[in-house]
Amino acid sequence: MNVILFDFEKSRKNLLPLTYTRPISEIRIGILTIKEKWDKVLNTNSSYFTTEFLSRKFPLINKPNSLLINGSLCPTNDLISDIIQLKPQQALLQNNELLALVGDVNDIDTLNNFEKIEFNGNSLIIKNVWDIFQKNNDAIKLDFELLTRNKTSQPLSNTVTVIGNSSLVFLEEGAKAEACIFNTSGGPIYLAKDSEVMEGSAVRGPFALGEHSALKLNTKIYGATTIGPHCKVGGEVNNSVVFGFSNKAHDGFIGNSVIGEWCNLGADTNNSNLKNNYASVKLYNYLQNKMIDSGLQFCGLIMGDHSKSGINTMFNTGTVVGVGANVFGAGFPPTHIPSFCWGGSDGFETYLLNKFFETAEKVYERRSLSLNAIEKEILENVFNQSETFRNK
């Protein structure tokens, strides 16, 4: 069956700035992206129904009687069994929220003549940016079971100390770990292909390290934390998700945070994740165009793709940084930094697109990749869409 992962536009806007540059199903939570999870459990290669300016990079394959799945939804055992039993003109809902249907993309908003089936099981759905780290504990455990089922881990070096159940440490081919401490009391630890945990690091699960990523010397990790592929991470990290191709290579703390792709946090970059008065954290929401209450006592930094911080940068509790921003200087910058801003607590100017592309091209070249015309077109769209925020 043809599988399509769809975005509700309101849901996508609610997850900005992370969804400026990707459909919702390309969000990484747990070990895999949402799309990777569905492709694996359904043995398919799903396509996307998303906003128009992303569709060249993330195309739609539309066929009659396709299986359409809400791109915010992660697979769970109960959910999978209910979804694969859907027949044409049937839709699965939970509390009036559409989870999946068999039909056409034009049916998503209307459900005319559809038989509506209520899902009564547990669902793992991403509605807010903070859900990504809040629900990462469950997501890592689900992905760990999915990826390690009927597989054998590479042997663990005898220089590694494991506290808890050593069977909850899994190394893919080429993964390396030496002279470090793994604690699986809180959950599993997964090292993907050709990843490395360097000496002196202490890791509490649940934790996932992506392909070709590295924890630098003496890194401290508190779960539930995910480091995506092609990242270098050092210092102290607590309950955070880094999507991939991003670096936080030096000392400094990030906690209860989500960092997009192609970001770089300079040495001794820190974020606050707890207010001095212990009040719940408010942060900027693009859909409502205002600060909203997360209801969380711990909430740190949300950073869109291609953004960077200089050395000794300090981010306040609940800071939201857009795409392509460059933040530096002493003091705390504002808690909402729009896309393509250049500056810090003393003020910002626009990070001109041609200058941004010059840097981005060099960053891609360091990974033996190229910034192609489709990527540039997406980023130019984001630049234009975010102009009103920069001019406030």
Kinemage of the C-alpha trace (Angstrom):
@kinemage 1
@onewidth
@group {chain A} dominant
@subgroup {mainchain}
@vectorlist {calphas} color= white
{ca met a 1} P 0.000 0.000 0.000
{ca asn a 2} L 1.155 3.527 -0.787
{ca val a 3} L 1.896 5.326 2.508
{ca ile a 4} L 1.708 9.113 2.907
{ca leu a 5} L 2.661 11.067 6.033
{ca phe a 6} L 0.582 14.236 6.146
{ca asp a 7} L 0.948 17.564 7.924
{ca phe a 8} L -1.938 19.601 9.213
{ca glu a 9} L -0.837 23.168 8.509
{ca lys a 10} L -1.807 24.336 12.001
{ca ser a 11} L 0.264 21.510 13.506
{ca arg a 12} L 3.253 22.407 11.344
{ca lys a 13} L 3.064 26.082 12.336
{ca asn a 14} L 2.753 25.090 15.989
{ca leu a 15} L 6.094 23.265 15.679
{ca leu a 16} L 7.999 26.159 14.089
{ca pro a 17} L 10.892 26.963 13.846
{ca leu a 18} L 11.777 23.241 13.640
{ca thr a 19} L 9.307 22.692 10.776
{ca tyr a 20} L 10.404 25.682 8.694
{ca thr a 21} L 12.816 23.326 6.934
{ca arg a 22} L 11.161 19.893 7.226
{ca pro a 23} L 7.782 18.171 7.377
{ca ile a 24} L 6.713 17.110 10.865
{ca ser a 25} L 7.545 13.465 10.093
{ca glu a 26} L 11.218 14.407 9.596
{ca ile a 27} L 11.483 15.372 13.293
{ca arg a 28} L 13.822 13.080 15.207
{ca ile a 29} L 12.490 11.757 18.488
{ca gly a 30} L 13.851 8.619 20.109
{ca ile a 31} L 16.506 7.065 17.879
{ca leu a 32} L 14.786 7.548 14.507
{ca thr a 33} L 12.811 10.243 12.737
{ca ile a 34} L 9.036 9.736 12.683
{ca lys a 35} L 9.205 8.779 8.992
{ca glu a 36} L 12.004 6.278 9.623
{ca lys a 37} L 9.882 4.623 12.315
{ca trp a 38} L 6.864 4.172 10.026
{ca asp a 39} L 8.979 3.012 7.094
{ca lys a 40} L 10.553 0.346 9.267
{ca val a 41} L 7.385 -0.990 10.905
{ca leu a 42} L 5.397 -0.952 7.644
{ca asn a 43} L 8.314 -2.015 5.413
{ca thr a 44} L 7.680 0.873 3.045
{ca asn a 45} L 9.119 4.124 1.733
{ca ser a 46} L 6.508 6.717 2.611
{ca ser a 47} L 6.098 10.098 0.933
{ca tyr a 48} L 4.927 13.460 2.286
{ca phe a 49} L 1.901 15.727 2.076
{ca thr a 50} L 3.205 18.991 3.447
{ca thr a 51} L 3.336 22.722 2.749
{ca glu a 52} L 4.068 23.660 -0.860
{ca phe a 53} L 7.496 25.254 -0.435
{ca leu a 54} L 8.866 22.036 1.124
{ca ser a 55} L 7.350 19.724 -1.476
{ca arg a 56} L 10.239 19.753 -3.973
{ca lys a 57} L 12.579 18.261 -1.378
{ca phe a 58} L 9.849 16.190 0.291
{ca pro a 59} L 7.579 15.082 -2.589
{ca leu a 60} L 4.143 13.465 -2.546
{ca ile a 61} L 3.332 10.160 -4.257
{ca asn a 62} L -0.455 10.264 -4.451
{ca lys a 63} L -2.427 7.149 -5.384
{ca pro a 64} L -6.058 6.108 -4.792
{ca asn a 65} L -6.708 4.340 -1.489
{ca ser a 66} L -3.371 5.296 0.030
{ca leu a 67} L -2.696 4.845 3.725
{ca leu a 68} L -2.393 8.376 5.107
{ca ile a 69} L -0.853 8.746 8.569
{ca asn a 70} L -0.663 11.892 10.686
{ca gly a 71} L 2.983 12.992 10.486
{ca ser a 72} L 2.947 13.985 14.169
{ca leu a 73} L 2.230 10.412 15.208
{ca cys a 74} L 4.828 7.870 16.321
{ca pro a 75} L 4.053 4.150 15.940
{ca thr a 76} L 3.174 2.124 19.029
{ca asn a 77} L 2.223 -1.549 19.049
{ca asp a 78} L -1.507 -0.934 19.614
{ca leu a 79} L -1.597 1.786 17.002
{ca ile a 80} L 0.197 -0.225 14.319
{ca ser a 81} L -2.268 -3.103 14.562
{ca asp a 82} L -5.261 -0.752 14.289
{ca ile a 83} L -3.799 1.218 11.366
{ca ile a 84} L -2.902 -1.794 9.204
{ca gln a 85} L -6.469 -3.076 9.570
{ca leu a 86} L -7.987 0.086 8.068
{ca lys a 87} L -9.971 -0.398 4.847
{ca pro a 88} L -10.855 2.162 2.137
{ca gln a 89} L -13.144 4.920 3.421
{ca gln a 90} L -12.212 4.226 7.044
{ca ala a 91} L -10.526 6.736 9.350
{ca leu a 92} L -8.917 6.236 12.757
{ca leu a 93} L -9.402 9.057 15.273
{ca gln a 94} L -8.645 9.756 18.911
{ca asn a 95} L -10.529 12.509 20.725
{ca asn a 96} L -11.644 13.918 17.349
{ca glu a 97} L -8.042 14.096 16.097
{ca leu a 98} L -7.348 12.289 12.830
{ca leu a 99} L -4.619 9.662 13.190
{ca ala a 100} L -4.883 7.791 9.889
{ca leu a 101} L -7.191 6.952 6.992
{ca val a 102} L -7.289 4.962 3.773
{ca gly a 103} L -8.259 7.277 0.953
{ca asp a 104} L -6.903 10.363 -0.794
{ca val a 105} L -5.117 13.489 0.441
{ca asn a 106} L -8.266 15.489 -0.352
{ca asp a 107} L -10.120 13.498 2.313
{ca ile a 108} L -7.979 14.712 5.230
{ca asp a 109} L -9.952 17.853 6.013
{ca thr a 110} L -13.466 16.592 5.285
{ca leu a 111} L -13.766 12.822 5.946
{ca asn a 112} L -16.973 12.871 3.912
{ca asn a 113} L -18.624 9.424 3.800
{ca phe a 114} L -15.878 7.922 5.966
{ca glu a 115} L -16.497 5.355 8.677
{ca lys a 116} L -14.876 6.821 11.787
{ca ile a 117} L -13.178 4.413 14.183
{ca glu a 118} L -12.091 5.521 17.661
{ca phe a 119} L -8.608 4.511 18.823
{ca asn a 120} L -8.625 3.715 22.541
{ca gly a 121} L -4.962 2.801 23.051
{ca asn a 122} L -1.944 4.883 24.030
{ca ser a 123} L -0.627 7.235 21.361
{ca leu a 124} L 2.670 9.091 21.150
{ca ile a 125} L 2.008 12.299 19.227
{ca ile a 126} L 4.091 15.468 18.848
{ca lys a 127} L 1.922 18.557 19.287
{ca asn a 128} L 4.337 21.090 20.811
{ca val a 129} L 8.075 21.676 20.418
{ca trp a 130} L 8.671 20.637 24.023
{ca asp a 131} L 7.003 17.268 23.406
{ca ile a 132} L 10.173 16.254 21.562
{ca phe a 133} L 12.260 16.131 24.723
{ca gln a 134} L 9.326 15.446 27.079
{ca lys a 135} L 8.373 12.246 25.224
{ca asn a 136} L 11.885 11.220 24.250
{ca asn a 137} L 12.100 8.697 27.090
{ca asp a 138} L 9.269 6.571 25.708
{ca ala a 139} L 10.396 7.102 22.120
{ca ile a 140} L 13.947 5.836 22.732
{ca lys a 141} L 12.648 2.719 24.472
{ca leu a 142} L 10.230 1.957 21.610
{ca asp a 143} L 12.931 2.482 18.975
{ca phe a 144} L 15.464 0.440 20.922
{ca glu a 145} L 13.076 -2.522 20.931
{ca leu a 146} L 12.347 -2.030 17.229
{ca leu a 147} L 15.976 -1.758 16.129
{ca thr a 148} L 17.528 -4.451 18.308
{ca arg a 149} L 14.878 -7.177 17.954
{ca asn a 150} L 16.567 -10.434 16.830
{ca lys a 151} L 19.906 -8.644 16.504
{ca thr a 152} L 23.145 -9.071 18.443
{ca ser a 153} L 25.179 -6.155 19.739
{ca gln a 154} L 28.843 -5.754 18.906
{ca pro a 155} L 30.958 -6.711 21.946
{ca leu a 156} L 31.503 -4.031 24.573
{ca ser a 157} L 35.089 -3.225 25.547
{ca asn a 158} L 36.173 -4.486 28.968
{ca thr a 159} L 37.317 -0.924 29.745
{ca val a 160} L 33.652 0.166 29.926
{ca thr a 161} L 31.811 0.053 33.259
{ca val a 162} L 28.107 -0.822 33.013
{ca ile a 163} L 25.774 -0.056 35.913
{ca gly a 164} L 22.520 -1.966 35.536
{ca asn a 165} L 21.598 -4.417 32.810
{ca ser a 166} L 24.405 -4.736 30.236
{ca ser a 167} L 21.947 -6.219 27.690
{ca leu a 168} L 20.424 -2.732 27.451
{ca val a 169} L 23.642 -1.435 25.856
{ca phe a 170} L 23.630 -2.016 22.092
{ca leu a 171} L 26.471 -1.209 19.685
{ca glu a 172} L 25.951 -1.285 15.941
{ca glu a 173} L 28.781 -2.240 13.599
{ca gly a 174} L 31.787 0.065 13.969
{ca ala a 175} L 30.556 1.723 17.186
{ca lys a 176} L 33.287 2.324 19.764
{ca ala a 177} L 33.320 3.063 23.488
{ca glu a 178} L 36.339 3.000 25.789
{ca ala a 179} L 36.925 3.793 29.465
{ca cys a 180} L 33.465 5.268 30.043
{ca ile a 181} L 30.511 4.601 32.354
{ca phe a 182} L 27.102 3.466 31.084
{ca asn a 183} L 24.148 3.416 33.496
{ca thr a 184} L 21.093 1.602 32.105
{ca ser a 185} L 19.010 1.843 35.291
{ca gly a 186} L 16.753 4.435 33.645
{ca gly a 187} L 16.710 2.977 30.148
{ca pro a 188} L 18.724 1.594 27.224
{ca ile a 189} L 21.831 3.010 25.543
{ca tyr a 190} L 22.121 2.726 21.760
{ca leu a 191} L 25.257 3.503 19.749
{ca ala a 192} L 24.622 3.560 15.997
{ca lys a 193} L 27.026 2.571 13.255
{ca asp a 194} L 30.526 4.109 13.461
{ca ser a 195} L 29.678 6.279 16.465
{ca glu a 196} L 32.108 6.796 19.332
{ca val a 197} L 31.990 7.500 23.061
{ca met a 198} L 35.379 8.811 24.146
{ca glu a 199} L 37.195 8.141 27.397
{ca gly a 200} L 35.904 9.510 30.669
{ca ser a 201} L 32.332 10.003 29.474
{ca ala a 202} L 29.452 9.153 31.823
{ca val a 203} L 26.105 8.299 30.231
{ca arg a 204} L 22.762 7.623 31.899
{ca gly a 205} L 20.119 6.057 29.696
{ca pro a 206} L 17.909 6.233 27.896
{ca phe a 207} L 20.384 7.550 25.338
{ca ala a 208} L 20.865 7.287 21.576
{ca leu a 209} L 23.970 8.281 19.602
{ca gly a 210} L 23.544 8.523 15.829
{ca glu a 211} L 25.727 7.241 13.014
{ca his a 212} L 29.204 8.806 12.775
{ca ser a 213} L 28.546 10.913 15.882
{ca ala a 214} L 30.898 11.282 18.840
{ca leu a 215} L 30.770 12.141 22.509
{ca lys a 216} L 33.981 14.029 23.256
{ca leu a 217} L 36.261 13.342 26.233
{ca asn a 218} L 34.563 13.443 29.662
{ca thr a 219} L 31.094 14.221 28.337
{ca lys a 220} L 28.227 13.975 30.840
{ca ile a 221} L 24.866 12.779 29.516
{ca tyr a 222} L 21.612 12.577 31.464
{ca gly a 223} L 18.701 10.779 29.787
{ca ala a 224} L 16.490 10.894 27.993
{ca thr a 225} L 18.855 12.315 25.367
{ca thr a 226} L 19.246 11.771 21.628
{ca ile a 227} L 22.214 12.866 19.537
{ca gly a 228} L 21.429 12.393 15.848
{ca pro a 229} L 23.873 11.417 13.081
{ca his a 230} L 27.105 13.275 12.274
{ca cys a 231} L 27.298 15.280 15.514
{ca lys a 232} L 30.078 16.087 17.970
{ca val a 233} L 28.953 16.682 21.538
{ca gly a 234} L 30.834 17.518 24.719
{ca gly a 235} L 30.214 19.117 28.103
{ca glu a 236} L 26.931 18.396 29.889
{ca val a 237} L 23.633 17.478 28.213
{ca asn a 238} L 20.355 16.675 29.970
{ca asn a 239} L 17.107 15.409 28.380
{ca ser a 240} L 17.738 17.001 25.000
{ca val a 241} L 17.420 16.078 21.318
{ca val a 242} L 19.926 17.114 18.639
{ca phe a 243} L 18.524 16.294 15.188
{ca gly a 244} L 21.817 15.751 13.337
{ca phe a 245} L 24.821 17.369 11.606
{ca ser a 246} L 25.187 19.742 14.567
{ca asn a 247} L 28.011 20.343 17.019
{ca lys a 248} L 28.230 21.205 20.681
{ca ala a 249} L 31.823 20.055 20.884
{ca his a 250} L 32.996 21.832 24.033
{ca asp a 251} L 32.104 22.414 27.659
{ca gly a 252} L 28.821 24.089 28.534
{ca phe a 253} L 25.327 22.907 29.469
{ca ile a 254} L 22.177 22.334 27.456
{ca gly a 255} L 19.103 20.869 29.094
{ca asn a 256} L 15.479 20.160 28.134
{ca ser a 257} L 16.285 21.458 24.677
{ca val a 258} L 15.866 20.688 20.965
{ca ile a 259} L 18.615 21.592 18.507
{ca gly a 260} L 18.006 21.339 14.759
{ca glu a 261} L 20.433 20.365 11.983
{ca trp a 262} L 23.577 22.248 10.918
{ca cys a 263} L 23.783 24.161 14.209
{ca asn a 264} L 26.983 24.967 16.088
{ca leu a 265} L 27.093 25.922 19.757
{ca gly a 266} L 30.348 27.697 20.580
{ca ala a 267} L 32.536 26.784 23.533
{ca asp a 268} L 30.872 27.290 26.922
{ca thr a 269} L 27.443 27.967 25.454
{ca asn a 270} L 24.885 27.423 28.235
{ca asn a 271} L 21.129 27.467 28.500
{ca ser a 272} L 18.968 27.900 31.566
{ca asn a 273} L 16.253 25.270 31.885
{ca leu a 274} L 14.742 26.382 35.232
{ca lys a 275} L 13.463 29.811 36.275
{ca asn a 276} L 14.794 31.283 39.515
{ca asn a 277} L 11.262 31.389 40.925
{ca tyr a 278} L 10.516 27.805 39.788
{ca ala a 279} L 7.521 29.031 37.777
{ca ser a 280} L 6.373 27.246 34.625
{ca val a 281} L 8.265 28.328 31.514
{ca lys a 282} L 6.740 30.475 28.780
{ca leu a 283} L 8.121 30.452 25.257
{ca tyr a 284} L 7.291 32.001 21.895
{ca asn a 285} L 4.716 30.196 19.732
{ca tyr a 286} L 4.570 30.972 15.988
{ca leu a 287} L 0.998 29.791 15.457
{ca gln a 288} L -0.390 32.082 18.162
{ca asn a 289} L 2.265 34.785 17.569
{ca lys a 290} L 2.810 35.269 21.278
{ca met a 291} L 4.427 33.796 24.385
{ca ile a 292} L 2.552 30.760 25.692
{ca asp a 293} L 2.812 28.810 28.917
{ca ser a 294} L 4.397 25.392 28.370
{ca gly a 295} L 3.214 24.184 31.765
{ca leu a 296} L 6.728 22.839 32.302
{ca gln a 297} L 9.074 23.714 35.137
{ca phe a 298} L 12.050 22.602 33.018
{ca cys a 299} L 12.290 23.954 29.467
{ca gly a 300} L 15.449 25.208 27.811
{ca leu a 301} L 16.450 26.101 24.234
{ca ile a 302} L 14.611 25.440 20.950
{ca met a 303} L 16.913 26.147 17.992
{ca gly a 304} L 16.056 25.910 14.274
{ca asp a 305} L 18.396 24.625 11.569
{ca his a 306} L 21.615 26.445 10.606
{ca ser a 307} L 21.715 28.626 13.733
{ca lys a 308} L 24.896 29.241 15.696
{ca ser a 309} L 26.111 30.687 18.984
{ca gly a 310} L 29.459 32.272 19.784
{ca ile a 311} L 31.642 31.321 22.736
{ca asn a 312} L 30.221 31.961 26.213
{ca thr a 313} L 26.709 32.566 24.857
{ca met a 314} L 23.964 32.403 27.503
{ca phe a 315} L 20.389 31.470 26.576
{ca asn a 316} L 17.611 32.163 29.046
{ca thr a 317} L 14.907 29.681 30.013
{ca gly a 318} L 12.477 28.983 27.159
{ca thr a 319} L 14.481 30.655 24.398
{ca val a 320} L 13.326 30.029 20.808
{ca val a 321} L 15.873 30.667 18.049
{ca gly a 322} L 14.767 30.554 14.420
{ca val a 323} L 16.583 29.291 11.324
{ca gly a 324} L 19.934 30.729 10.223
{ca ala a 325} L 20.472 32.978 13.256
{ca asn a 326} L 23.921 33.887 14.564
{ca val a 327} L 23.930 34.767 18.279
{ca phe a 328} L 26.931 36.104 20.190
{ca gly a 329} L 28.102 38.589 22.799
{ca ala a 330} L 27.756 39.089 26.557
{ca gly a 331} L 24.464 39.008 28.452
{ca phe a 332} L 21.235 37.181 27.749
{ca pro a 333} L 19.735 37.713 24.275
{ca pro a 334} L 15.922 37.910 23.912
{ca thr a 335} L 13.918 34.720 24.427
{ca his a 336} L 12.627 34.920 20.848
{ca ile a 337} L 15.301 35.355 18.185
{ca pro a 338} L 13.755 35.397 14.688
{ca ser a 339} L 15.295 33.594 11.741
{ca phe a 340} L 18.304 35.164 10.000
{ca cys a 341} L 19.162 37.522 12.837
{ca trp a 342} L 22.786 38.466 13.566
{ca gly a 343} L 23.708 39.820 17.007
{ca gly a 344} L 22.914 39.409 20.689
{ca ser a 345} L 21.788 41.241 23.799
{ca asp a 346} L 22.939 44.580 22.318
{ca gly a 347} L 20.624 44.194 19.346
{ca phe a 348} L 20.262 42.406 16.016
{ca glu a 349} L 20.602 43.119 12.334
{ca thr a 350} L 19.504 40.985 9.386
{ca tyr a 351} L 21.847 38.167 8.416
{ca leu a 352} L 21.862 38.798 4.664
{ca leu a 353} L 21.016 35.758 2.600
{ca asn a 354} L 24.110 35.871 0.372
{ca lys a 355} L 26.371 36.004 3.438
{ca phe a 356} L 24.434 33.186 5.065
{ca phe a 357} L 24.781 31.006 1.953
{ca glu a 358} L 28.548 31.594 1.860
{ca thr a 359} L 28.866 30.158 5.359
{ca ala a 360} L 26.366 27.342 4.824
{ca glu a 361} L 28.196 26.186 1.692
{ca lys a 362} L 31.454 25.940 3.643
{ca val a 363} L 29.716 23.979 6.419
{ca tyr a 364} L 28.307 21.504 3.887
{ca glu a 365} L 31.692 21.137 2.191
{ca arg a 366} L 33.225 20.080 5.526
{ca arg a 367} L 30.842 17.100 5.422
{ca ser a 368} L 31.590 16.412 1.727
{ca leu a 369} L 28.091 17.619 0.850
{ca ser a 370} L 26.783 20.515 -1.235
{ca leu a 371} L 24.073 23.081 -0.557
{ca asn a 372} L 21.901 22.504 -3.622
{ca ala a 373} L 19.353 24.728 -5.338
{ca ile a 374} L 16.366 23.071 -3.625
{ca glu a 375} L 17.879 23.653 -0.165
{ca lys a 376} L 18.582 27.276 -1.079
{ca glu a 377} L 15.024 27.737 -2.292
{ca ile a 378} L 13.629 26.452 1.033
{ca leu a 379} L 15.920 28.715 3.042
{ca glu a 380} L 15.034 31.710 0.879
{ca asn a 381} L 11.357 30.993 1.563
{ca val a 382} L 12.072 30.923 5.302
{ca phe a 383} L 14.010 34.185 4.991
{ca asn a 384} L 11.027 35.876 3.315
{ca gln a 385} L 8.428 34.378 5.671
{ca ser a 386} L 10.370 35.514 8.750
{ca glu a 387} L 10.877 39.140 7.624
{ca thr a 388} L 7.917 40.415 9.672
{ca phe a 389} L 9.426 38.954 12.859
{ca arg a 390} L 12.809 40.630 12.206
{ca asn a 391} L 11.159 44.004 11.625
{ca lys a 392} L 9.267 44.078 14.930
